[in-house]
């Protein structure tokens, strides 16, 4: 069965924005924006260690989460034929900024051709001039492709996939993924969907700031951030993806759990690497946003002092589907106290693992102090060039900000609260 | 008016050019620029996108900068935009 061209779906109409909780969902799965720098860093962190099966974590998690979203999408669009379902899968992949993918096959398996790829092109633009890549990179797409066949022909875990040719390796256009029916269905874990969201938003004390968080939210929610003709979201000088957040959650927590089981002495290193992914995200995504014309249009007119830059950054964060991120208090160049009501990490963690006795928002633990770093150490107001060398200087030299998660909803507190300070 | 251009490579191997001018553009001027580029204009408050085949020009009425992002480094649109901006009067 070959994929055919069906009419373009209006996928954007299926985006649901929960304005109170500042969560965004698409076909029942929470979705958030992150850039290719973060995507590549996180993927490499998990796939690099030779003593854990990181690639399995990446591909299985993608298959599990995408199975849920795809199944819901097929229902939402009343898709009955295989052609319709292949077409919906391709359009969803494109809309979310992962690239262009085309499917062919039947109940025994098939092929997915990636005509463009967020991960491959992102990696090529960052590293190809210095490294010859030896292994395929499209682990998310591999899981997605297997999930498509699961959702069309069987159930979760009935198909598996492998990337046979990757443009980041071959340096030629296009990637090829082969999907085949598993001899025995694998036991995979369904997505928890929206997870354990807050029953209602907490009333947080309003900090002294000129930034109108809600106005920033409304402005950014109105922007057309969707895959272009290449299936890429070219925005704010980065490549964005509108990723199901449960994919990020699942791979980061599975990574830490796998380390705990296989190499317990490296567990804290693993958590530190997830925190570092927060640094990478803020430096590249927020750094570029803060240097963009969009920032000058929407946020800059509100800014009257340096602490407003921090508030502006968190107002943007709360527009990306991450939950309600609000700075409660910012002392210039010294301290930020930040609340997250209904963090996407916590929503997933509570639904998957239940309550814990330790704070577990590892990404937020890194992202929050990173915001202070780029403003007070990085002087982002002066629009420095956001290079790897600058990142290294900013985050690896002394006097950087670090954060502690003082309150954690995953521990039973009503919301998560962090303090970022130097040292 | 004077136009300064800054070329930079952005992520994904695209090309970006910042045009620094002496004042922000007026609505009518943005409309005229859109016609010159044969693009499609989207308006989000004080933020404007002019989309055309080669890429996107992002402008705002709050800033004296606009950014052209394209897939190639030498689009014809760069010349059109630079010329259009330099032909404008400075009057704020």
Interface residues (C-beta under 8 A of the other chain):
Chain A: X35 X36 X37 X121 X122 X124 X125 X126 X219 X222 X223 X224 X232 X234 X237 X238 X239 X284 X288 X292 X293 X294 X296 X297 X298 X300 X301 X385
Chain B: X8 X10 X11 X12 X13 X14 X16 X42 X44 X45 X46 X47 X49 X56 X58 X59 X60 X61 X62 X63 X65 X66 X67 X69
